Amino acid sequence: MEQFNLETTVKKISSGVWAFDQGGMVRFFLIVGTKRAMLLDTGAVPCDLMGMIREITDLPVIVLHTHGDGDHTANDGQFRDIYAHPEEFSIIRRFRPEFTGNLHPITEASSFELGGRLLSIIEAPGHTPGSICLLDRQSRILFSGDTLSYGPVFLMGDHRDIHTYRKTLDKLQNLGGFDTIYPCHNSCPVSLSVITGLMAAVDGALDGTIAPEEGKMPMPDGVSAKVYSFGKCGILF
């Protein structure tokens, strides 16, 4: 991803939450409590991330990955310790072989207390094996990583699984505890209707009831993927 020269901008989007946007291509978040802050992902291209964070808060910062794809891990080298689901460790190392810090495991039993803000891990595999969402029940916000967005959500490649992803959509549909979704791509925020839209897109791709369209993003040699859309939502499969 580093071949792109993407400007990094920061905007406060709700109480204690800042969104870092890199050229409209990817978004990651800083969530600030009274005792600690959490950085959720590190972006697609290098930037003075710690410098930007220190303009917002002087609190200690925990770094957590929604998943390990390269457009979410570009500034990992600025940190010594990063939390991620263990299924993502090899993906992080594949995209960031220069990262020499420590990877710490999280599961659905994990949570982080920032001081007045409790964040719970929701395992959400499919886009990648160890994808997670982050639930702030008090603020009723779900930070969805790449699992929920208008998309197209990438479901092709060696570490994607569309059937597992479909089960994750059922899980999130029944989870409760949130009204607002903050995705890492496309529009932000989005409403709960994105879940049913993605369900319909996946089902239409699998049963052939949605006609595919050519994707607009360049694919690696030998990779063939189509976009399956339902309303505003879509998957690349």
Phi, psi and chi 1 to 4 in degrees:
 res  aa     phi    psi   chi1   chi2   chi3   chi4
   1 MET       -  -17.3  -71.5  -70.1 -177.0      -
   2 GLU   -69.1   -8.5  -77.5   78.2    5.4      -
   3 GLN   -71.6  -14.6   68.7  -91.7   29.3      -
   4 PHE   -88.1  139.7  -63.5  106.2      -      -
   5 ASN  -101.6   89.0 -178.3   19.2      -      -
   6 LEU  -107.3  128.9  -58.0  178.0      -      -
   7 GLU   -73.3  137.2  179.6 -174.8    5.0      -
   8 THR  -100.1  121.5  -55.6      -      -      -
   9 THR  -119.8  156.8   58.8      -      -      -
  10 VAL  -127.5  139.0 -174.0      -      -      -
  11 LYS  -144.6  133.9  179.2 -179.1  179.9 -179.0
  12 LYS   -76.3  124.8 -173.3  173.9 -176.2  179.5
  13 ILE  -111.9  -16.3   58.2  172.9      -      -
  14 SER  -165.0  179.3   62.2      -      -      -
  15 SER   -59.0  116.5  177.8      -      -      -
  16 GLY    75.6   10.8      -      -      -      -
  17 VAL  -127.7  126.2 -179.9      -      -      -
  18 TRP  -117.3  138.7  -77.2 -102.4      -      -
  19 ALA  -106.3  127.9      -      -      -      -
  20 PHE   -97.3  122.6  -67.5   71.4      -      -
  21 ASP  -114.4  130.7 -175.8  -82.9      -      -
  22 GLN  -113.2   95.6  -68.5 -169.5  -40.4      -
  23 GLY    61.4   20.5      -      -      -      -
  24 GLY    74.7    3.6      -      -      -      -
  25 MET   -91.9  -37.6 -172.1  178.9   79.9      -
  26 VAL  -148.8  153.7   67.5      -      -      -
  27 ARG  -133.1  140.0 -178.2 -175.7  -57.1  107.6
  28 PHE  -139.2  171.0   53.1  105.2      -      -
  29 PHE  -132.4  148.8  -59.4   93.7      -      -
  30 LEU  -116.5  124.2 -177.4   70.3      -      -
  31 ILE  -116.5  122.1  -51.0  160.5      -      -
  32 VAL  -115.7  124.9  179.8      -      -      -
  33 GLY  -102.6 -161.6      -      -      -      -
  34 THR   -88.1  -18.0   59.9      -      -      -
  35 LYS  -116.2  -32.3  -63.3 -179.9  179.6  178.6
  36 ARG  -144.7  165.2  -60.7 -170.2  -70.9  178.7
  37 ALA  -124.6  155.4      -      -      -      -
  38 MET  -122.5  130.0  174.8  176.5  -75.7      -
  39 LEU   -97.8  118.4  178.8   66.2      -      -
  40 LEU  -102.4   99.6 -170.8   59.3      -      -
  41 ASP    78.8  165.9  -68.5  -22.9      -      -
  42 THR  -128.6   10.3   68.2      -      -      -
  43 GLY    96.8  177.9      -      -      -      -
  44 ALA  -100.0  -24.4      -      -      -      -
  45 VAL  -136.8  154.5  -64.6      -      -      -
  46 PRO   -63.9  145.8  -22.7   34.5      -      -
  47 CYS  -158.4  171.1   64.2      -      -      -
  48 ASP   -81.3   71.5  179.4   16.7      -      -
  49 LEU   -66.1  -46.1 -173.3   48.3      -      -
  50 MET   -63.1  -36.5  -84.5  -51.8  -57.6      -
  51 GLY   -61.1  -41.0      -      -      -      -
  52 MET   -68.9  -38.6  -59.9  175.1   81.2      -
  53 ILE   -64.0  -41.5  -69.9  170.8      -      -
  54 ARG   -69.0  -16.3  -72.7  -59.2  173.3 -134.3
  55 GLU   -75.4  -16.5  -68.3 -176.8    3.0      -
  56 ILE  -100.0  -45.1  -62.4  169.5      -      -
  57 THR  -150.9  150.4 -179.1      -      -      -
  58 ASP  -101.1    3.5  -68.7  -33.5      -      -
  59 LEU   -70.1  156.6  -68.1  171.7      -      -
  60 PRO   -58.0  145.5  -19.5   30.3      -      -
  61 VAL  -117.2  125.7  177.4      -      -      -
  62 ILE   -93.8  136.8  -55.3  163.3      -      -
  63 VAL  -110.8  128.8 -176.2      -      -      -
  64 LEU  -133.6  139.3  173.0   68.9      -      -
  65 HIS  -103.6  134.5  -82.6  -43.5      -      -
  66 THR   -68.9  -32.4   60.2      -      -      -
  67 HIS  -171.5  178.8   61.4  -62.9      -      -
  68 GLY  -102.9    7.2      -      -      -      -
  69 ASP   -59.5  153.5  -77.7  -15.7      -      -
  70 GLY   -63.0  -23.8      -      -      -      -
  71 ASP   -82.9    8.7   57.7  -24.2      -      -
  72 HIS  -126.1    4.5  -62.7 -100.4      -      -
  73 THR  -133.0   13.7   58.9      -      -      -
  74 ALA   -63.5  -30.1      -      -      -      -
  75 ASN  -107.7   23.1  -67.7  -75.8      -      -
  76 ASP   -57.5  -32.8  -78.8    8.8      -      -
  77 GLY   -63.2  -13.1      -      -      -      -
  78 GLN   -82.4   -0.9  -63.4 -175.8   34.5      -
  79 PHE  -129.7  149.0  -54.7   96.2      -      -
  80 ARG   -90.6  -32.5 -176.2  177.7   62.9 -175.4
  81 ASP  -130.5  130.5  -63.7  -74.8      -      -
  82 ILE  -134.8  135.6  -66.1  177.7      -      -
  83 TYR   -97.0  139.4  -70.1   85.7      -      -
  84 ALA  -162.0  161.3      -      -      -      -
  85 HIS   -66.3  138.1 -166.7  -77.4      -      -
  86 PRO   -58.7  -25.3   12.5  -25.6      -      -
  87 GLU   -64.9  -16.0  -68.4  -80.3   -1.6      -
  88 GLU   -95.0   -9.2  -62.2  -60.7  -67.9      -
  89 PHE   -57.4  -46.5  -74.3    6.3      -      -
  90 SER   -68.4  -31.6   62.0      -      -      -
  91 ILE   -69.9  -43.1  -60.8  173.1      -      -
  92 ILE   -59.7  -46.4  -66.5  168.8      -      -
  93 ARG   -65.9  -33.4  -62.8  -67.9 -171.7 -169.7
  94 ARG   -65.2  -45.7 -177.9 -160.3  -47.1  175.1
  95 PHE   -78.8  -29.6  -77.8  105.5      -      -
  96 ARG  -126.4   64.8  -58.3  -63.9  162.7 -161.9
  97 PRO   -62.8  -19.4   22.4  -33.5      -      -
  98 GLU   -78.4  -11.4   73.1  -79.6    4.5      -
  99 PHE   -72.0  121.5  174.8   66.4      -      -
 100 THR  -112.6    7.7   58.6      -      -      -
 101 GLY   -81.0 -166.6      -      -      -      -
 102 ASN  -102.7  134.0  -54.5  -53.8      -      -
 103 LEU  -102.6  126.5  -66.7  173.1      -      -
 104 HIS  -112.8  133.8  -58.8  -82.5      -      -
 105 PRO   -77.7  144.8   27.9  -33.7      -      -
 106 ILE  -128.0  155.8   54.9  170.5      -      -
 107 THR  -139.6 -175.7   68.4      -      -      -
 108 GLU   -66.4  -16.1 -169.0  145.2  -47.6      -
 109 ALA   -80.8   -6.6      -      -      -      -
 110 SER   -85.8  148.9  -54.9      -      -      -
 111 SER  -151.0  162.0   61.7      -      -      -
 112 PHE  -132.1  123.4  -65.2   86.2      -      -
 113 GLU   -98.4  115.3  173.2   56.4   58.7      -
 114 LEU   -94.5   -4.8  -56.2 -175.7      -      -
 115 GLY    99.3   97.5      -      -      -      -
 116 GLY    74.2    7.7      -      -      -      -
 117 ARG  -150.5  109.6 -164.3  158.2 -153.4  154.5
 118 LEU  -101.6  124.7  179.0   65.8      -      -
 119 LEU  -114.0  125.6  -56.9  174.4      -      -
 120 SER  -109.2  141.3  -58.4      -      -      -
 121 ILE   -83.1  131.8  -57.4  -61.3      -      -
 122 ILE  -118.4  113.7  -52.0  -62.5      -      -
 123 GLU   -68.1  132.0  -66.1  179.6   -0.1      -
 124 ALA  -142.8   61.6      -      -      -      -
 125 PRO   -69.5  161.0   27.7  -36.1      -      -
 126 GLY   138.3  -61.3      -      -      -      -
 127 HIS   -61.8  -42.6  174.2   65.6      -      -
 128 THR  -140.3  163.1   64.9      -      -      -
 129 PRO   -62.6  -32.2  -22.8   32.7      -      -
 130 GLY  -114.2   25.0      -      -      -      -
 131 SER   -58.3  142.2  -76.6      -      -      -
 132 ILE  -132.0  157.8   62.9   98.9      -      -
 133 CYS  -112.4  162.0  -61.6      -      -      -
 134 LEU  -122.5  122.1 -167.3   64.1      -      -
 135 LEU  -107.7  124.5  178.6   60.6      -      -
 136 ASP  -108.3   94.0 -178.8  -18.9      -      -
 137 ARG   -67.3  -37.0  -69.6 -173.6 -177.2  -86.0
 138 GLN   -63.6  -42.6 -177.7  174.9   -9.9      -
 139 SER   -88.7   -6.8  -61.3      -      -      -
 140 ARG    58.7   45.1  -59.1 -168.0   62.0   81.4
 141 ILE  -119.2  136.0  -62.9  169.2      -      -
 142 LEU  -112.0  118.2 -175.0   76.1      -      -
 143 PHE   -86.7  111.2  -62.1   86.6      -      -
 144 SER   -99.0   -0.1   64.2      -      -      -
 145 GLY    57.7 -133.4      -      -      -      -
 146 ASP   -99.4    3.4  -78.1    7.1      -      -
 147 THR   -71.5  -39.6  -61.8      -      -      -
 148 LEU  -124.8  126.5  -59.9  177.0      -      -
 149 SER  -172.3  172.5   73.0      -      -      -
 150 TYR   -65.9  -21.2  -71.2  145.5      -      -
 151 GLY    83.0 -158.5      -      -      -      -
 152 PRO   -72.3  132.9   25.8  -32.5      -      -
 153 VAL   -74.9  126.3  176.6      -      -      -
 154 PHE   -73.3  121.6  -81.0   39.5      -      -
 155 LEU  -130.9   32.1  -67.5  174.0      -      -
 156 MET  -128.3  152.7   83.1  -62.6  173.8      -
 157 GLY   118.3  174.1      -      -      -      -
 158 ASP   -74.0  -14.9   63.0  -11.9      -      -
 159 HIS  -121.4   29.0   56.4  -65.6      -      -
 160 ARG  -112.7  155.2  -37.1  -76.8 -172.7 -166.1
 161 ASP  -149.7  106.8 -170.9  -44.1      -      -
 162 ILE   -67.4  -33.9 -168.8  170.8      -      -
 163 HIS   -71.6  -40.2  -60.5  -74.9      -      -
 164 THR   -63.9  -40.0  -60.5      -      -      -
 165 TYR   -60.5  -40.7  178.5   71.9      -      -
 166 ARG   -63.1  -37.9 -176.8   61.3  178.4   79.7
 167 LYS   -66.1  -36.7  -67.3  177.1 -177.9  176.7
 168 THR   -63.3  -39.0  -72.9      -      -      -
 169 LEU   -61.0  -41.2  -67.5  177.6      -      -
 170 ASP   -60.3  -43.8  -78.8  -26.8      -      -
 171 LYS   -60.4  -46.7  174.4 -178.3  178.8  178.3
 172 LEU   -69.4  -32.7  -63.9  176.6      -      -
 173 GLN   -62.2  -33.6  175.5   79.2  -16.7      -
 174 ASN   -98.3    0.1  -64.5  -43.6      -      -
 175 LEU   -68.9  -49.2  179.5   63.4      -      -
 176 GLY    73.1  173.7      -      -      -      -
 177 GLY    93.0    1.3      -      -      -      -
 178 PHE  -148.1  148.6   62.2   97.8      -      -
 179 ASP  -116.4  -20.1  -54.5  -52.0      -      -
 180 THR  -126.0  142.9  -58.0      -      -      -
 181 ILE  -122.4  129.9  -60.3  166.9      -      -
 182 TYR  -109.1  100.7  -72.5  170.2      -      -
 183 PRO   -86.6  167.0   -3.3   20.5      -      -
 184 CYS   -89.6   -9.9  -72.1      -      -      -
 185 HIS  -136.9  158.1  -63.8  -75.0      -      -
 186 ASN    63.6 -152.7 -146.6  -56.9      -      -
 187 SER   -66.4  152.1  -60.2      -      -      -
 188 CYS  -152.5  128.0  179.1      -      -      -
 189 PRO   -82.6  173.2   32.1  -36.9      -      -
 190 VAL  -129.5  161.6  -65.0      -      -      -
 191 SER   -92.8  174.7   69.2      -      -      -
 192 LEU   -62.4  -19.5  -86.9   63.2      -      -
 193 SER   -63.5  -15.7   63.6      -      -      -
 194 VAL   -63.0  -29.1   72.6      -      -      -
 195 ILE   -66.9  -49.0  -57.2  175.9      -      -
 196 THR   -66.9  -32.7   53.7      -      -      -
 197 GLY   -63.9  -43.1      -      -      -      -
 198 LEU   -68.8  -36.5  -72.5  167.8      -      -
 199 MET   -56.4  -46.2  -74.2  176.8  170.7      -
 200 ALA   -65.8  -38.3      -      -      -      -
 201 ALA   -65.0  -43.8      -      -      -      -
 202 VAL   -64.8  -47.5  170.6      -      -      -
 203 ASP   -61.2  -40.5  -68.0  -16.3      -      -
 204 GLY   -66.2  -34.5      -      -      -      -
 205 ALA   -68.5  -39.9      -      -      -      -
 206 LEU   -76.6  -35.8  -68.3  174.9      -      -
 207 ASP   -99.6    0.3   65.2   19.5      -      -
 208 GLY    81.4   11.4      -      -      -      -
 209 THR   -86.2  -10.7   56.4      -      -      -
 210 ILE  -111.5  125.5  -67.0  179.0      -      -
 211 ALA   -75.4  130.8      -      -      -      -
 212 PRO   -76.3  155.3   29.1  -35.0      -      -
 213 GLU  -121.7  157.9  -57.4  171.6   -5.2      -
 214 GLU   -68.0  134.5  -69.2  -67.1  -25.8      -
 215 GLY   -72.7  149.9      -      -      -      -
 216 LYS   -89.4  -15.0  -64.4 -180.0 -179.3  179.6
 217 MET   -89.1  139.2  -64.2 -171.1   66.7      -
 218 PRO   -65.0  138.5   23.4  -32.5      -      -
 219 MET  -107.4  150.5  -66.8  -69.6  107.5      -
 220 PRO   -59.4  156.3  -20.1   30.5      -      -
 221 ASP   -55.1  133.8  -68.4  -17.1      -      -
 222 GLY    86.7   -6.0      -      -      -      -
 223 VAL   -99.5  125.0  175.2      -      -      -
 224 SER  -116.5  122.8  176.4      -      -      -
 225 ALA  -143.9  143.8      -      -      -      -
 226 LYS  -120.2  156.8  -53.9  -75.4 -172.7 -179.2
 227 VAL   -96.6  129.9  175.4      -      -      -
 228 TYR  -114.6  117.8  -65.1   81.5      -      -
 229 SER  -115.5  145.8  -61.4      -      -      -
 230 PHE  -139.5  110.7 -176.0   88.5      -      -
 231 GLY    59.7 -130.4      -      -      -      -
 232 LYS   -78.0  -14.5  -65.8 -179.8  178.4 -179.2
 233 CYS   -95.0  153.7  -61.1      -      -      -
 234 GLY  -161.4  160.3      -      -      -      -
 235 ILE  -127.8  152.3   63.5  167.4      -      -
 236 LEU  -106.6  116.9 -166.9   63.9      -      -
 237 PHE  -145.5      -  176.2   60.3      -      -
